[in-house]
């Protein structure tokens, strides 16, 4: 029989004499490999034991025939004593080996019967395993469908979680915006309070503004009067300048005339002096 691995965790062997196929399942591939190795070892040991038993039986039969044929010749020979002793010891050894071989054959028959019973149990277990496999297939199909449903549910939940995270981010941004607006509102309230305080002094400022406006109007009127006076003074100054220029011209003419008169007077004096000297 030959053990064959049909999958990672299942193996089988066939008994051609019983026309039966046996199978055995394992929990792991290592156990299956170990079982296959032991199966091969037992198979080789059985073959070797069978070959040795057959050889010993044949050897024992040949030695028995040789002993019966040569027995009369050995009795007749004078030097047959040591050879006869050796043959007897060999015959005893063969008898012991034959006895052991028979015991081994009986042992192997018992083991063979045990293996047959084990194979029967394995056949039943294989049938149960086949039924279990079908059941496991159905359960696997159900589990697969359930797994797909759960995966779809997980995808939906992840999408919902993503939406929730986006909503959280939006809420965080809104909170920050609300805080900024509240801060701006407090600043505006402070400004409004300041404006209210300032509005209390507005009447006083208005009265002061009116007083200043009156003073400004009076100053403008005074300024207008001063401008009129300045324009009048400018006109008088222009007339004074014109008069000064005119007086300068007249004075220049008068000085020229005076110079002429003075020169005439000097000439007259020199003439008088000359006349006095002549007299």
KEKE-3310 file (N, C-alpha, C; in steps of 0.2 Angstrom, whole numbers, plus 5000, padded with zeros to 4 digits):
npx = (5004:5002:5004:4996:4997:4983:4979:4984:4981:4976:4976:4977:4976:4976:4969:4972:4969:4958:4950:4948:4948:4956:4956:4963:4962:4970:4976:4985:4998:5011:5009:5003:5013:5023:5015:5015:5029:5031:5022:5028:5040:5035:5030:5042:5049:5040:5041:5055:5055:5047:5054:5066:5060:5056:5068:5074:5066:5067:5081:5082:5074:5082:5094:5089:5086:5098:5104:5097:5101:5114:5116:5118:5130:5138:5138:5144:5157:5173:5178:5167:5162:5164:5158:5145:5141:5142:5132:5121:5120:5118:5106:5098:5098:5092:5079:5076:5075:5065:5055:5054:5051:5039:5032:5033:5026:5013:5012:5012:5001:4991:4993:4990:4976:4973:4976:4966:4954:4956:4957:4943:4937:4943:4937:4924:4925:4930:4919:4910:4918:4917:4903:4904:4912:4904:4894:4902:4906:4893:4892:4903:4899:4888:4895:4904:4894:4889:4901:4903:4892:4895:4906:4902:4893:4903:4910:4900:4899:4912:4911:4901:4908:4918:4910:4905:4917:4920:4909:4913:4924:4919:4910:4920:4927:4916:4914:4926:4924:4913:4918:4927:4918:4911:4922:4924:4911:4912:4922:4915:4905:4912:4917:4905:4901:4911:4908:4895:4899:4906:4896:4889:4896:4894:4884:4890:4902:4896:4891:4903:4908:4899:4902:4915:4913:4906:4916:4925:4918:4917:4931:4933:4926:4933:4945:4941:4938:4951:4958:4951:4956:4969:4970:4966:4976:4986:4982:4984:4997:5002:4998:5005:5018:5018:5016:5028:5037:5034:5037:5050:5054:5050:5058:5070:5070:5069:5081:5090:5086:5090:5103:5107:5103:5112:5124:5123:5122:5135:5142:5138:5142:5156:5157:5153:5163:5174:5171:5172:5185:5190:5186)
npy = (4994:5011:5027:5042:5060:5070:5083:5097:5094:5081:5064:5048:5030:5014:4998:4985:4972:4971:4980:4993:5010:5020:5035:5049:5063:5077:5089:5098:5102:5098:5087:5078:5076:5070:5058:5052:5049:5040:5030:5026:5021:5010:5002:4999:4992:4981:4975:4972:4963:4953:4949:4944:4934:4925:4922:4915:4904:4898:4895:4887:4876:4871:4868:4858:4848:4845:4840:4829:4821:4820:4814:4800:4798:4805:4798:4787:4792:4794:4805:4814:4820:4834:4841:4837:4842:4856:4857:4853:4864:4874:4870:4871:4885:4889:4883:4891:4904:4901:4899:4912:4919:4914:4919:4932:4933:4930:4941:4951:4948:4950:4964:4967:4964:4973:4985:4984:4985:4998:5004:5002:5010:5022:5024:5025:5037:5045:5046:5052:5063:5068:5072:5081:5090:5095:5101:5110:5117:5123:5131:5139:5146:5153:5160:5167:5175:5182:5188:5197:5205:5211:5217:5227:5234:5239:5247:5256:5261:5267:5277:5284:5288:5296:5306:5311:5315:5326:5334:5337:5344:5355:5360:5363:5374:5382:5385:5392:5403:5408:5412:5421:5431:5434:5440:5451:5457:5460:5470:5479:5483:5488:5499:5506:5509:5518:5528:5531:5537:5548:5554:5560:5572:5579:5590:5600:5601:5606:5618:5624:5624:5632:5644:5646:5647:5659:5667:5665:5671:5684:5686:5685:5695:5706:5703:5706:5720:5724:5720:5729:5741:5739:5738:5751:5758:5754:5760:5774:5773:5771:5783:5791:5788:5791:5805:5808:5805:5814:5826:5824:5826:5839:5845:5842:5850:5862:5863:5863:5875:5883:5881:5887:5900:5902:5901:5912:5922:5921:5925:5937:5943:5941:5951:5962:5963:5965:5977:5985:5984:5991:6004)
npz = (5000:4997:5004:5000:4999:4998:5000:5010:5023:5022:5019:5010:5007:4998:4998:4988:4989:4997:4990:4994:4999:5010:5021:5030:5041:5046:5059:5055:5043:5046:5055:5046:5037:5045:5049:5036:5034:5045:5041:5029:5035:5043:5032:5025:5035:5037:5025:5025:5036:5031:5020:5027:5035:5025:5019:5030:5032:5019:5020:5032:5027:5017:5024:5032:5023:5017:5029:5031:5020:5020:5032:5034:5028:5036:5048:5044:5042:5050:5055:5058:5070:5075:5064:5065:5077:5074:5064:5071:5080:5071:5066:5077:5079:5067:5070:5081:5074:5065:5074:5079:5067:5065:5076:5073:5061:5066:5074:5064:5058:5067:5069:5056:5056:5065:5058:5048:5055:5060:5048:5044:5054:5050:5038:5041:5048:5038:5030:5039:5040:5027:5027:5037:5031:5021:5029:5035:5023:5020:5032:5030:5019:5024:5033:5025:5018:5029:5033:5022:5023:5035:5032:5022:5031:5040:5031:5028:5041:5043:5033:5039:5051:5045:5040:5052:5058:5049:5052:5065:5063:5056:5067:5076:5069:5068:5082:5084:5076:5082:5095:5091:5085:5097:5104:5096:5098:5112:5111:5103:5111:5121:5114:5112:5125:5127:5118:5122:5134:5129:5122:5133:5135:5124:5123:5131:5123:5111:5115:5118:5106:5099:5106:5102:5088:5088:5092:5082:5071:5076:5075:5062:5057:5063:5056:5043:5044:5047:5036:5027:5032:5030:5016:5014:5020:5012:5000:5004:5006:4994:4988:4996:4992:4979:4980:4987:4977:4968:4975:4977:4964:4962:4972:4967:4956:4962:4969:4959:4953:4964:4965:4953:4956:4967:4961:4953:4963:4969:4958:4957:4969:4968:4957:4964:4973:4965:4960:4971:4973:4963:4965)
capx = (5000:5006:5001:4996:4994:4978:4979:4988:4979:4972:4980:4974:4979:4972:4971:4969:4966:4951:4947:4945:4952:4956:4958:4964:4963:4975:4975:4991:5002:5016:5006:5002:5020:5025:5012:5017:5035:5030:5019:5033:5045:5032:5030:5048:5050:5036:5044:5061:5053:5044:5059:5070:5057:5056:5074:5076:5062:5071:5087:5080:5072:5088:5098:5086:5086:5105:5106:5094:5104:5121:5117:5121:5138:5142:5138:5149:5164:5176:5179:5160:5160:5164:5154:5139:5140:5141:5126:5116:5120:5115:5099:5095:5098:5086:5073:5074:5073:5059:5050:5053:5048:5031:5029:5033:5021:5007:5012:5010:4994:4987:4994:4986:4969:4972:4975:4960:4949:4958:4954:4936:4935:4944:4932:4918:4927:4930:4912:4908:4921:4914:4897:4906:4914:4898:4891:4907:4905:4887:4893:4908:4896:4885:4900:4906:4889:4889:4907:4902:4887:4898:4911:4898:4891:4909:4911:4895:4901:4917:4908:4897:4913:4921:4905:4905:4923:4919:4905:4916:4929:4915:4908:4926:4928:4910:4916:4931:4921:4908:4923:4930:4913:4910:4927:4922:4905:4914:4925:4910:4901:4917:4917:4899:4901:4915:4904:4890:4902:4907:4889:4887:4899:4893:4881:4896:4906:4892:4891:4909:4909:4895:4906:4921:4910:4905:4923:4928:4914:4920:4938:4933:4924:4939:4950:4939:4940:4958:4959:4949:4961:4976:4969:4966:4983:4990:4981:4987:5004:5003:4997:5011:5024:5017:5018:5035:5041:5032:5040:5057:5055:5050:5064:5076:5070:5070:5088:5093:5085:5093:5110:5108:5103:5118:5130:5122:5124:5142:5145:5136:5147:5163:5157:5153:5170:5179:5169:5174:5192:5192:5185)
capy = (5000:5018:5033:5048:5066:5073:5090:5099:5091:5075:5058:5042:5024:5009:4991:4982:4965:4972:4984:4998:5016:5023:5042:5051:5070:5080:5096:5102:5099:5094:5080:5074:5074:5065:5052:5049:5046:5034:5025:5023:5017:5004:4998:4996:4987:4975:4972:4969:4957:4948:4946:4940:4928:4921:4919:4911:4898:4894:4893:4881:4870:4869:4865:4852:4843:4843:4836:4822:4818:4819:4811:4793:4799:4808:4793:4782:4795:4793:4812:4817:4822:4841:4844:4835:4847:4862:4856:4853:4871:4878:4868:4874:4892:4889:4882:4897:4909:4899:4901:4919:4921:4912:4924:4938:4932:4930:4948:4955:4946:4954:4971:4968:4965:4980:4990:4983:4988:5005:5007:5003:5016:5028:5024:5028:5044:5049:5047:5057:5070:5071:5075:5087:5095:5098:5105:5116:5121:5127:5136:5143:5150:5157:5165:5172:5180:5186:5193:5202:5210:5215:5222:5232:5238:5242:5253:5261:5265:5271:5283:5288:5291:5301:5312:5314:5319:5332:5338:5339:5349:5361:5362:5367:5380:5387:5387:5397:5409:5411:5415:5428:5436:5436:5445:5457:5460:5463:5476:5484:5485:5493:5506:5509:5512:5524:5533:5534:5542:5554:5558:5564:5578:5582:5596:5605:5602:5610:5625:5627:5625:5638:5650:5646:5649:5666:5671:5665:5675:5690:5687:5686:5702:5710:5702:5709:5727:5725:5720:5735:5746:5737:5741:5759:5760:5753:5765:5780:5773:5772:5790:5795:5786:5796:5812:5808:5805:5821:5831:5823:5829:5847:5847:5842:5856:5868:5863:5865:5882:5886:5881:5892:5906:5903:5903:5919:5926:5921:5929:5944:5945:5943:5957:5968:5963:5968:5984:5988:5985:5996:6010)
capz = (5000:4996:5007:4996:5001:4993:5002:5015:5029:5021:5015:5009:5004:4995:4999:4982:4990:5000:4986:4999:5000:5017:5021:5037:5041:5052:5061:5053:5038:5049:5057:5040:5034:5050:5048:5030:5035:5049:5036:5024:5039:5044:5026:5024:5041:5036:5019:5027:5040:5027:5016:5031:5037:5019:5018:5035:5030:5014:5023:5036:5023:5013:5029:5034:5017:5017:5035:5030:5014:5022:5039:5034:5026:5042:5053:5042:5043:5057:5057:5058:5076:5075:5059:5067:5082:5071:5061:5076:5083:5066:5066:5083:5077:5062:5073:5084:5069:5062:5079:5079:5061:5065:5080:5069:5056:5069:5076:5059:5056:5072:5067:5050:5058:5069:5053:5045:5060:5060:5041:5044:5058:5046:5032:5044:5050:5032:5028:5044:5039:5021:5029:5041:5026:5018:5034:5035:5017:5021:5037:5027:5014:5028:5036:5020:5017:5035:5032:5017:5026:5040:5028:5020:5037:5042:5026:5030:5048:5042:5030:5044:5055:5041:5040:5059:5059:5045:5056:5071:5061:5055:5073:5079:5065:5070:5089:5084:5073:5088:5100:5087:5085:5104:5106:5093:5101:5118:5109:5101:5117:5125:5110:5113:5131:5127:5114:5127:5139:5125:5121:5138:5135:5118:5124:5133:5117:5107:5118:5117:5098:5097:5108:5097:5082:5088:5093:5075:5067:5078:5073:5055:5056:5064:5051:5037:5045:5047:5029:5024:5034:5026:5009:5014:5021:5006:4995:5006:5005:4987:4986:4999:4988:4973:4982:4988:4970:4965:4979:4975:4957:4963:4976:4963:4952:4966:4971:4953:4953:4969:4963:4949:4960:4972:4957:4951:4969:4969:4953:4959:4975:4965:4954:4969:4976:4960:4959:4977:4973:4958:4967)
cpx = (5004:5001:5002:4993:4989:4977:4984:4987:4975:4976:4976:4978:4974:4974:4968:4966:4959:4947:4943:4950:4951:4959:4958:4965:4967:4974:4980:4994:5008:5015:5005:5008:5023:5022:5014:5024:5035:5027:5024:5038:5042:5031:5036:5050:5046:5039:5050:5060:5051:5049:5064:5067:5057:5062:5076:5072:5065:5077:5087:5078:5078:5093:5096:5087:5094:5107:5103:5098:5111:5122:5120:5128:5141:5143:5143:5156:5166:5177:5173:5158:5159:5159:5147:5137:5138:5134:5120:5115:5116:5108:5095:5093:5092:5080:5071:5072:5067:5053:5048:5050:5040:5028:5028:5027:5014:5006:5009:5003:4989:4987:4990:4979:4968:4971:4969:4954:4950:4955:4947:4934:4937:4940:4926:4919:4928:4923:4909:4911:4919:4907:4899:4908:4909:4895:4896:4907:4899:4888:4898:4904:4892:4889:4902:4901:4889:4895:4906:4897:4890:4903:4907:4895:4897:4911:4906:4897:4907:4916:4905:4902:4916:4916:4905:4911:4923:4915:4908:4921:4925:4912:4914:4927:4922:4912:4921:4928:4916:4913:4925:4924:4911:4915:4926:4916:4907:4918:4920:4907:4906:4917:4911:4898:4905:4911:4898:4893:4904:4901:4887:4890:4898:4889:4886:4900:4903:4892:4897:4910:4905:4899:4912:4919:4909:4911:4926:4925:4917:4927:4938:4931:4929:4944:4948:4940:4947:4961:4957:4954:4967:4975:4969:4973:4987:4989:4984:4994:5006:5003:5003:5017:5024:5019:5025:5039:5040:5036:5048:5059:5055:5056:5070:5076:5072:5078:5092:5093:5089:5101:5112:5108:5109:5124:5129:5124:5131:5145:5144:5141:5154:5163:5157:5160:5175:5177:5172:5182:5194:5191:5190)
cpy = (5006:5023:5039:5054:5069:5080:5091:5096:5084:5070:5052:5036:5019:5002:4987:4975:4966:4977:4990:5004:5019:5030:5044:5059:5072:5087:5101:5098:5095:5087:5075:5071:5069:5058:5048:5046:5040:5028:5022:5019:5010:4999:4995:4991:4981:4971:4968:4962:4951:4944:4941:4934:4923:4918:4914:4904:4894:4891:4887:4875:4867:4865:4858:4846:4841:4839:4829:4818:4816:4815:4804:4793:4801:4803:4788:4785:4795:4800:4817:4821:4830:4844:4842:4840:4854:4862:4857:4861:4875:4876:4871:4882:4893:4888:4888:4903:4907:4901:4908:4922:4919:4917:4930:4938:4933:4938:4952:4954:4950:4961:4972:4969:4971:4986:4990:4986:4996:5008:5007:5009:5022:5029:5028:5036:5048:5051:5053:5064:5073:5075:5082:5093:5098:5103:5112:5120:5126:5133:5141:5148:5155:5162:5170:5177:5185:5191:5198:5207:5214:5220:5228:5237:5242:5248:5258:5265:5269:5277:5287:5292:5297:5307:5315:5318:5326:5337:5341:5345:5356:5364:5366:5373:5385:5389:5393:5403:5412:5415:5422:5433:5438:5441:5451:5461:5463:5470:5481:5487:5490:5500:5509:5512:5519:5530:5536:5539:5549:5558:5562:5571:5582:5589:5602:5606:5607:5617:5628:5628:5631:5645:5651:5649:5657:5670:5671:5670:5683:5692:5688:5693:5707:5710:5706:5717:5728:5725:5726:5741:5745:5740:5748:5761:5759:5758:5772:5779:5774:5780:5794:5794:5791:5803:5813:5809:5812:5826:5830:5827:5837:5849:5847:5848:5862:5869:5865:5873:5886:5886:5886:5899:5907:5904:5910:5924:5926:5925:5936:5947:5946:5949:5963:5969:5967:5975:5988:5989:5990:6003:6012)
cpz = (5000:4999:5002:4999:4996:4994:5007:5021:5028:5017:5015:5006:5002:4996:4993:4984:4993:4996:4990:4999:5007:5017:5029:5036:5047:5053:5058:5047:5040:5052:5051:5037:5039:5050:5041:5030:5039:5045:5032:5028:5041:5038:5025:5029:5039:5030:5021:5031:5036:5023:5021:5033:5031:5018:5023:5034:5025:5016:5027:5032:5020:5018:5031:5029:5017:5023:5034:5025:5017:5029:5039:5032:5032:5048:5051:5043:5050:5060:5057:5064:5076:5070:5061:5072:5079:5067:5066:5079:5077:5065:5071:5082:5072:5065:5077:5080:5066:5067:5079:5073:5062:5070:5077:5064:5060:5072:5071:5057:5061:5070:5061:5051:5061:5064:5049:5049:5060:5053:5041:5048:5054:5041:5035:5046:5044:5030:5033:5042:5032:5023:5033:5036:5023:5022:5035:5029:5018:5026:5034:5023:5018:5031:5031:5018:5023:5035:5027:5019:5031:5037:5025:5025:5040:5037:5027:5036:5047:5038:5035:5049:5051:5041:5047:5060:5055:5049:5062:5069:5059:5062:5076:5076:5067:5077:5089:5081:5078:5093:5097:5087:5092:5106:5103:5096:5108:5116:5107:5106:5121:5121:5111:5119:5131:5123:5118:5132:5135:5124:5126:5138:5128:5118:5126:5127:5112:5109:5117:5110:5096:5099:5104:5091:5082:5089:5086:5071:5069:5075:5065:5053:5057:5059:5045:5038:5045:5040:5025:5026:5031:5019:5009:5015:5015:5000:4997:5005:4998:4985:4989:4995:4982:4974:4984:4982:4967:4969:4978:4969:4958:4967:4972:4958:4956:4968:4965:4952:4958:4968:4958:4952:4964:4967:4955:4957:4970:4964:4954:4965:4972:4961:4958:4972:4971:4959:4965:4976:4968:4960:4973)
residu = (UNK:UNK:UNK:UNK:UNK:UNK:UNK:UNK:UNK:UNK:UNK:UNK:UNK:UNK:UNK:UNK:UNK:UNK:UNK:UNK:UNK:UNK:UNK:UNK:UNK:UNK:UNK:UNK:UNK:UNK:UNK:UNK:UNK:UNK:UNK:UNK:UNK:UNK:UNK:UNK:UNK:UNK:UNK:UNK:UNK:UNK:UNK:UNK:UNK:UNK:UNK:UNK:UNK:UNK:UNK:UNK:UNK:UNK:UNK:UNK:UNK:UNK:UNK:UNK:UNK:UNK:UNK:UNK:UNK:UNK:UNK:UNK:UNK:UNK:UNK:UNK:UNK:UNK:UNK:UNK:UNK:UNK:UNK:UNK:UNK:UNK:UNK:UNK:UNK:UNK:UNK:UNK:UNK:UNK:UNK:UNK:UNK:UNK:UNK:UNK:UNK:UNK:UNK:UNK:UNK:UNK:UNK:UNK:UNK:UNK:UNK:UNK:UNK:UNK:UNK:UNK:UNK:UNK:UNK:UNK:UNK:UNK:UNK:UNK:UNK:UNK:UNK:UNK:UNK:UNK:UNK:UNK:UNK:UNK:UNK:UNK:UNK:UNK:UNK:UNK:UNK:UNK:UNK:UNK:UNK:UNK:UNK:UNK:UNK:UNK:UNK:UNK:UNK:UNK:UNK:UNK:UNK:UNK:UNK:UNK:UNK:UNK:UNK:UNK:UNK:UNK:UNK:UNK:UNK:UNK:UNK:UNK:UNK:UNK:UNK:UNK:UNK:UNK:UNK:UNK:UNK:UNK:UNK:UNK:UNK:UNK:UNK:UNK:UNK:UNK:UNK:UNK:UNK:UNK:UNK:UNK:UNK:UNK:UNK:UNK:UNK:UNK:UNK:UNK:UNK:UNK:UNK:UNK:UNK:UNK:UNK:UNK:UNK:UNK:UNK:UNK:UNK:UNK:UNK:UNK:UNK:UNK:UNK:UNK:UNK:UNK:UNK:UNK:UNK:UNK:UNK:UNK:UNK:UNK:UNK:UNK:UNK:UNK:UNK:UNK:UNK:UNK:UNK:UNK:UNK:UNK:UNK:UNK:UNK:UNK:UNK:UNK:UNK:UNK:UNK:UNK:UNK:UNK:UNK:UNK:UNK:UNK:UNK:UNK:UNK:UNK:UNK:UNK:UNK:UNK:UNK:UNK:UNK:UNK:UNK:UNK:UNK:UNK:UNK)
# end
